[in-house]
Amino acid sequence: MTTAKTLLQLAGADLTPPRLADVALVLIDIQNEYLAGPLALPDAKPAIARAVTLLAKARAANAAIIHIAHRGKTGGLFDRGAERGAIVAELTPHAGELVIEKELPNAFAGTDLKARLDATDRKNIVLAGFMTHMCVSSTARAALDLGFRTTIDANSCATRDLPDGRGGTLNARTVHEVALAELSDRFAVIARGDVLN
């Protein structure tokens, strides 16, 4: 039996993660909504801890930094006027770091993210955040169509349990790993461990 390969591997693509000095780091929806309540992610805290380290390295490398925050309805999920919709304290944007609010899973949809990335003159983007199968995935897929080379920092992402459609549950780690496997096939380089510098 042969070892499975991604389309990127079969095409001979360069799968080396970029240097942080050459990227725009896009932190997606790392908001308090995912720490408690119906959307609490089982691996949110370790993913946030890793994202804190990644953000510090990106800042030190003078990477472009863009924070994405999902904006929901007042009083509902992702209410940006309430604590639940705030970016987690550990990742509070610094002065000069862009914050873009979105209303759809794909961070490019209905926002000026592409124009802001184009203004950085960087075609390499690194994605980190929540949820792996939803907003990270849809943003990575759209990024390919827009001409960006995407890397996803696997340990800075997390997701939640999902119904399997047959009365059971797919656990969050399985959903996370399957989402990353799908993205690795054509849409993104998947960085695992501490390889981004």
N, C-alpha and C positions, 0 to 999 in steps of 0.2 A: 504494500500500500504506500502510495506517495504522500508526502506531506502537503497539506493544502497551502495554496499561495493566494495572496491578494492579487487583484488586477494590477495594482501599482507594482508589486513585485514582478509579475509576469511581463510588465512593460519596461522593466529595468529602471524605474523611477528612483531618484535619490530620496531615501527615507531618513536621512540625517536631520535631526532637529536643528533649527536655526539658532544662531547666537542671539541672546536677548537684546543685544545692542542693535540688531537689525530688524526687530519686530515691533509690531503694535500688539500689546497685550490687551485682550478684550475679556473683562470679567463680567460674566452673565448672571444676573439675578441672584447674587449672593446676598439675599435679604432675610430679615428675621422671620418672615412667613414660613420658612423652611425649618425653623428651630422648634416650633411647638404648634399644636393644633392639627387639623386634618391633613396638612401637607408636610408634616414633620418628616424629615429624611433620616433613616437610621444611621447613615454615614456622613451627615452634615458636618459634625464637629471635626473629624479628622480631615475632611476635604477643606474646610475653612482654615485649619492649621497649615495645611500644605499651601493653600492659596496665599496665606500671609507671607510665607517664605518666598514663594514665587514672586509676589508683588514687590517685596523688598529687593530681591535680586534684579527685577526689571527696573525698578527705580534707580538702583545703583548703576545699571548699565545704560541709563538714559533712553530706555525704550519708550515709545509712545504708550500712554496708559489711557484706556477708555473703560469706564464703568457703565454697564447696562443695568437698568432697573425696570422691572415690569410694573406697569401702572394699571391698577384695577379701579373698580368703582369705589366711591366714598362709602365707608362702612363695611366694605366687602373684602375679599381676598386682595392682597397687594395694594391696599389703600396707602398711597404714598404720603398722605397727610397724617398717618398714624404710625406708631412704632412698628407694627407688623410689616409695613411696606418699606421700612428703612433698610438701607444697606447695613450689613452687620458692622458693629463698632470696630472690630479688628481690621476691617478693610475700608475704613472711612477715606473717601477721596481726599487727596492733598490739593492745595490751591494749584490751579492750572491743569488739573486732571479733569478731563471731560466726563460728564454724566449725561447719558442719553436715556430717555424714558421710551418704552415701547409698549404696545398693546397687543401684539401678536407674538407667537413663539419665535419666528425668524426675526432676529434683531435688525435686519436690513429693511424689513417691510414697514413702510410708513414712517421711516426715520431718515436722518441724514448720515447714518453710519458710513455708507460707502463714500460719500463726499468727504467726511472727516478722515477716513482712512486714506483716501487719495491725497489729501492735503499733507499727510505725513510722508508721502513718497515711499511707502513701504508696502511691498506685496506679500511679505510674510506676516501672518497673524497667528497668535497663540490664543486659544480659547480655554477658559476655565470657568466652572460654575455649575449652575443648577438649571434644569435637570438634564442629565446626560441624554436621555432618550427623547427629550422634548426640545427645549430651547437651544441647547448646545448642538444637538443633531441638526435641527432645521437651519440654524445659522451657518454651520459648517457646510451643509449641502448648498445653500445659497451662495456662500463665499466662492465655491468652485465655479459656479456659473458667472460670477463677477470678476474672475481672473485672479483670485487670491490663492496663495499656497498656505494651507491651514495645518497647524499642529495643535493637538489637543493634549493638555496635561491631565492624564488619566486620574491621578491622585488628587487633583483639585476639583474633581467633578463628583457628583453623587446623584442618586435618583431614589424613587420610592417603589414599594411593592405595587404590582398591578394585577388586576383580575386576568386570568388566563382565558376567559371566554367559555370555560367548561365547568364553571363552579369552583374552581380552585384559584390559587394565587401564585404568581411568579415573584420570587423574592427580589428585593431591590438590587442585590449584588449581581444576580443573574441578568436582570434587565440592563444594568450598567455595562456589564461585560459584553452582552449581545449588541447593545448600541455601539460600543466602541469597535467591536468586530465588524459591524456593518460599515461604519465610517472608515475604518482602515482599508476596506476593499478598494475604494476609489476617491474618497473625499478628504482624507486627512492622514497625516503622520500622527501616530499615537505615541506620546512620550510617557514612559513609565519610569518610576524611581526619580532620581535627582539628576537627570541628564540635561536639563535646561540651564544654561549659564550665560 
